[in-house]
Amino acid sequence: MPMQVAIVSPEKEVWSGEADMVVARTTEGEIGVLTGHVPLLGVLVAGGQVRVTTGERTLTVEVDGGFLSVTRQGVSILAEHAVLAGT
């Protein structure tokens, strides 16, 4: 069952939709989030990546700091700066 994911920066919404898994590098290490993950708040590292898997496709977003929030509603990534890799 997919979860809702939103990746936003102060400038714009970078990506949103349903995903099967989110992997992000936080100050505590790399974390993988699947549907039903316990709620948490993590601090993203500067110069890190967030990988979002939807089916067989993986989307990579380059982020410079920010926060990852996991709730029952899904995953929100609030990045100081974020851009889709390859764009």
CYANA upper distance limits for C-alpha pairs under 8 A (distance plus 0.5 A):
  1 MET  CA     20 ASP  CA      7.63
  1 MET  CA     35 THR  CA      7.29
  2 PRO  CA     18 GLU  CA      6.10
  2 PRO  CA     19 ALA  CA      5.64
  2 PRO  CA     20 ASP  CA      5.34
  2 PRO  CA     35 THR  CA      6.93
  3 MET  CA     18 GLU  CA      5.82
  3 MET  CA     19 ALA  CA      5.95
  3 MET  CA     20 ASP  CA      6.91
  3 MET  CA     34 LEU  CA      8.27
  3 MET  CA     35 THR  CA      6.14
  3 MET  CA     73 GLN  CA      7.92
  3 MET  CA     74 GLY  CA      5.83
  3 MET  CA     75 VAL  CA      8.02
  4 GLN  CA     16 SER  CA      7.97
  4 GLN  CA     17 GLY  CA      6.23
  4 GLN  CA     18 GLU  CA      5.13
  4 GLN  CA     19 ALA  CA      6.92
  4 GLN  CA     73 GLN  CA      7.23
  4 GLN  CA     74 GLY  CA      5.21
  4 GLN  CA     75 VAL  CA      6.82
  5 VAL  CA     15 TRP  CA      8.50
  5 VAL  CA     16 SER  CA      5.93
  5 VAL  CA     17 GLY  CA      6.01
  5 VAL  CA     18 GLU  CA      6.43
  5 VAL  CA     19 ALA  CA      7.02
  5 VAL  CA     74 GLY  CA      6.31
  5 VAL  CA     75 VAL  CA      5.25
  5 VAL  CA     76 SER  CA      6.35
  5 VAL  CA     77 ILE  CA      8.39
  6 ALA  CA     13 GLU  CA      8.04
  6 ALA  CA     14 VAL  CA      8.38
  6 ALA  CA     15 TRP  CA      6.44
  6 ALA  CA     16 SER  CA      4.71
  6 ALA  CA     17 GLY  CA      7.17
  6 ALA  CA     75 VAL  CA      6.95
  6 ALA  CA     76 SER  CA      5.44
  6 ALA  CA     77 ILE  CA      6.66
  7 ILE  CA     13 GLU  CA      6.69
  7 ILE  CA     14 VAL  CA      6.01
  7 ILE  CA     15 TRP  CA      5.74
  7 ILE  CA     16 SER  CA      6.64
  7 ILE  CA     76 SER  CA      6.55
  7 ILE  CA     77 ILE  CA      5.15
  7 ILE  CA     78 LEU  CA      6.70
  7 ILE  CA     79 ALA  CA      7.92
  8 VAL  CA     12 LYS  CA      6.48
  8 VAL  CA     13 GLU  CA      4.79
  8 VAL  CA     14 VAL  CA      5.81
  8 VAL  CA     15 TRP  CA      7.55
  8 VAL  CA     76 SER  CA      8.38
  8 VAL  CA     77 ILE  CA      6.70
  8 VAL  CA     78 LEU  CA      5.71
  8 VAL  CA     79 ALA  CA      6.69
  8 VAL  CA     82 ALA  CA      7.79
  9 SER  CA     13 GLU  CA      6.76
  9 SER  CA     14 VAL  CA      7.49
  9 SER  CA     78 LEU  CA      6.35
  9 SER  CA     79 ALA  CA      5.46
  9 SER  CA     80 GLU  CA      6.13
  9 SER  CA     81 HIS  CA      6.04
  9 SER  CA     82 ALA  CA      6.49
 10 PRO  CA     79 ALA  CA      8.16
 10 PRO  CA     80 GLU  CA      7.14
 10 PRO  CA     81 HIS  CA      7.88
 14 VAL  CA     82 ALA  CA      7.39
 14 VAL  CA     83 VAL  CA      7.17
 14 VAL  CA     84 LEU  CA      7.65
 18 GLU  CA     54 THR  CA      7.53
 19 ALA  CA     52 VAL  CA      7.01
 19 ALA  CA     53 THR  CA      6.25
 19 ALA  CA     54 THR  CA      5.09
 19 ALA  CA     55 GLY  CA      8.08
 20 ASP  CA     34 LEU  CA      6.85
 20 ASP  CA     35 THR  CA      7.50
 20 ASP  CA     52 VAL  CA      8.19
 20 ASP  CA     53 THR  CA      6.14
 20 ASP  CA     54 THR  CA      5.84
 20 ASP  CA     55 GLY  CA      7.25
 21 MET  CA     32 GLY  CA      7.42
 21 MET  CA     33 VAL  CA      6.10
 21 MET  CA     34 LEU  CA      5.42
 21 MET  CA     35 THR  CA      7.91
 21 MET  CA     52 VAL  CA      6.41
 21 MET  CA     53 THR  CA      5.65
 21 MET  CA     54 THR  CA      7.68
 22 VAL  CA     32 GLY  CA      6.20
 22 VAL  CA     33 VAL  CA      5.62
 22 VAL  CA     34 LEU  CA      7.35
 22 VAL  CA     50 VAL  CA      7.54
 22 VAL  CA     51 ARG  CA      6.19
 22 VAL  CA     52 VAL  CA      5.11
 22 VAL  CA     53 THR  CA      6.87
 23 VAL  CA     30 GLU  CA      7.47
 23 VAL  CA     31 ILE  CA      6.08
 23 VAL  CA     32 GLY  CA      4.83
 23 VAL  CA     33 VAL  CA      6.78
 23 VAL  CA     50 VAL  CA      6.19
 23 VAL  CA     51 ARG  CA      5.59
 23 VAL  CA     52 VAL  CA      7.07
 24 ALA  CA     30 GLU  CA      6.12
 24 ALA  CA     31 ILE  CA      6.00
 24 ALA  CA     32 GLY  CA      7.16
 24 ALA  CA     44 LEU  CA      7.87
 24 ALA  CA     48 GLY  CA      8.15
 24 ALA  CA     49 GLN  CA      6.68
 24 ALA  CA     50 VAL  CA      5.01
 24 ALA  CA     51 ARG  CA      6.99
 25 ARG  CA     29 GLY  CA      6.17
 25 ARG  CA     30 GLU  CA      4.63
 25 ARG  CA     31 ILE  CA      6.75
 25 ARG  CA     44 LEU  CA      6.51
 25 ARG  CA     45 VAL  CA      6.78
 25 ARG  CA     48 GLY  CA      6.61
 25 ARG  CA     49 GLN  CA      7.10
 25 ARG  CA     50 VAL  CA      7.54
 26 THR  CA     30 GLU  CA      6.28
 26 THR  CA     31 ILE  CA      7.61
 26 THR  CA     42 GLY  CA      6.57
 26 THR  CA     43 VAL  CA      5.79
 26 THR  CA     44 LEU  CA      4.75
 26 THR  CA     45 VAL  CA      5.82
 27 THR  CA     42 GLY  CA      8.03
 27 THR  CA     43 VAL  CA      6.35
 27 THR  CA     44 LEU  CA      6.64
 27 THR  CA     45 VAL  CA      6.18
 28 GLU  CA     42 GLY  CA      8.35
 28 GLU  CA     43 VAL  CA      8.50
 33 VAL  CA     37 HIS  CA      6.57
 35 THR  CA     74 GLY  CA      8.12
 36 GLY  CA     72 ARG  CA      7.48
 37 HIS  CA     70 VAL  CA      7.92
 37 HIS  CA     71 THR  CA      8.49
 37 HIS  CA     72 ARG  CA      8.42
 38 VAL  CA     70 VAL  CA      7.80
 38 VAL  CA     71 THR  CA      7.80
 38 VAL  CA     72 ARG  CA      8.37
 39 PRO  CA     69 SER  CA      7.99
 39 PRO  CA     70 VAL  CA      5.39
 39 PRO  CA     71 THR  CA      5.24
 39 PRO  CA     72 ARG  CA      7.39
 40 LEU  CA     68 LEU  CA      8.49
 40 LEU  CA     69 SER  CA      6.43
 40 LEU  CA     70 VAL  CA      5.66
 40 LEU  CA     71 THR  CA      7.54
 41 LEU  CA     67 PHE  CA      7.50
 41 LEU  CA     68 LEU  CA      6.18
 41 LEU  CA     69 SER  CA      5.13
 41 LEU  CA     70 VAL  CA      6.91
 42 GLY  CA     67 PHE  CA      6.14
 42 GLY  CA     68 LEU  CA      5.51
 42 GLY  CA     69 SER  CA      7.04
 43 VAL  CA     65 GLY  CA      7.73
 43 VAL  CA     66 GLY  CA      6.49
 43 VAL  CA     67 PHE  CA      5.14
 43 VAL  CA     68 LEU  CA      6.83
 44 LEU  CA     48 GLY  CA      7.75
 44 LEU  CA     63 VAL  CA      8.40
 44 LEU  CA     64 ASP  CA      8.12
 44 LEU  CA     65 GLY  CA      5.41
 44 LEU  CA     66 GLY  CA      5.64
 44 LEU  CA     67 PHE  CA      5.86
 44 LEU  CA     68 LEU  CA      7.20
 44 LEU  CA     79 ALA  CA      8.32
 45 VAL  CA     63 VAL  CA      8.44
 45 VAL  CA     64 ASP  CA      7.19
 45 VAL  CA     65 GLY  CA      5.48
 45 VAL  CA     66 GLY  CA      7.92
 46 ALA  CA     63 VAL  CA      7.10
 46 ALA  CA     64 ASP  CA      4.54
 46 ALA  CA     65 GLY  CA      4.75
 46 ALA  CA     66 GLY  CA      8.43
 47 GLY  CA     62 GLU  CA      7.40
 47 GLY  CA     63 VAL  CA      6.37
 47 GLY  CA     64 ASP  CA      5.39
 47 GLY  CA     65 GLY  CA      7.65
 48 GLY  CA     62 GLU  CA      6.55
 48 GLY  CA     63 VAL  CA      5.94
 48 GLY  CA     64 ASP  CA      6.92
 48 GLY  CA     65 GLY  CA      8.10
 49 GLN  CA     60 THR  CA      7.12
 49 GLN  CA     61 VAL  CA      6.10
 49 GLN  CA     62 GLU  CA      5.11
 49 GLN  CA     63 VAL  CA      6.16
 50 VAL  CA     60 THR  CA      6.28
 50 VAL  CA     61 VAL  CA      5.65
 50 VAL  CA     62 GLU  CA      7.01
 50 VAL  CA     63 VAL  CA      7.60
 51 ARG  CA     58 THR  CA      6.94
 51 ARG  CA     59 LEU  CA      6.12
 51 ARG  CA     60 THR  CA      5.10
 51 ARG  CA     61 VAL  CA      6.93
 52 VAL  CA     58 THR  CA      6.00
 52 VAL  CA     59 LEU  CA      5.57
 52 VAL  CA     60 THR  CA      6.98
 53 THR  CA     57 ARG  CA      6.26
 53 THR  CA     58 THR  CA      4.84
 53 THR  CA     59 LEU  CA      6.85
 54 THR  CA     58 THR  CA      6.78
 59 LEU  CA     84 LEU  CA      8.18
 59 LEU  CA     85 ALA  CA      8.37
 60 THR  CA     84 LEU  CA      6.62
 60 THR  CA     85 ALA  CA      5.99
 61 VAL  CA     82 ALA  CA      6.99
 61 VAL  CA     83 VAL  CA      6.08
 61 VAL  CA     84 LEU  CA      4.90
 61 VAL  CA     85 ALA  CA      5.83
 62 GLU  CA     82 ALA  CA      6.07
 62 GLU  CA     83 VAL  CA      5.91
 62 GLU  CA     84 LEU  CA      6.74
 62 GLU  CA     85 ALA  CA      6.56
 63 VAL  CA     79 ALA  CA      6.64
 63 VAL  CA     80 GLU  CA      7.87
 63 VAL  CA     81 HIS  CA      6.16
 63 VAL  CA     82 ALA  CA      4.97
 63 VAL  CA     83 VAL  CA      7.28
 64 ASP  CA     79 ALA  CA      6.99
 64 ASP  CA     80 GLU  CA      6.39
 64 ASP  CA     81 HIS  CA      5.73
 64 ASP  CA     82 ALA  CA      7.08
 65 GLY  CA     79 ALA  CA      6.22
 65 GLY  CA     80 GLU  CA      6.13
 65 GLY  CA     81 HIS  CA      7.70
 66 GLY  CA     77 ILE  CA      7.89
 66 GLY  CA     78 LEU  CA      5.95
 66 GLY  CA     79 ALA  CA      4.56
 66 GLY  CA     80 GLU  CA      5.80
 66 GLY  CA     81 HIS  CA      8.49
 67 PHE  CA     77 ILE  CA      6.27
 67 PHE  CA     78 LEU  CA      5.67
 67 PHE  CA     79 ALA  CA      6.72
 68 LEU  CA     75 VAL  CA      7.60
 68 LEU  CA     76 SER  CA      6.37
 68 LEU  CA     77 ILE  CA      5.06
 68 LEU  CA     78 LEU  CA      6.95
 69 SER  CA     75 VAL  CA      6.18
 69 SER  CA     76 SER  CA      5.62
 69 SER  CA     77 ILE  CA      6.83
 70 VAL  CA     74 GLY  CA      6.37
 70 VAL  CA     75 VAL  CA      5.12
 70 VAL  CA     76 SER  CA      7.05
 71 THR  CA     75 VAL  CA      6.93
 83 VAL  CA     87 THR  CA      7.95
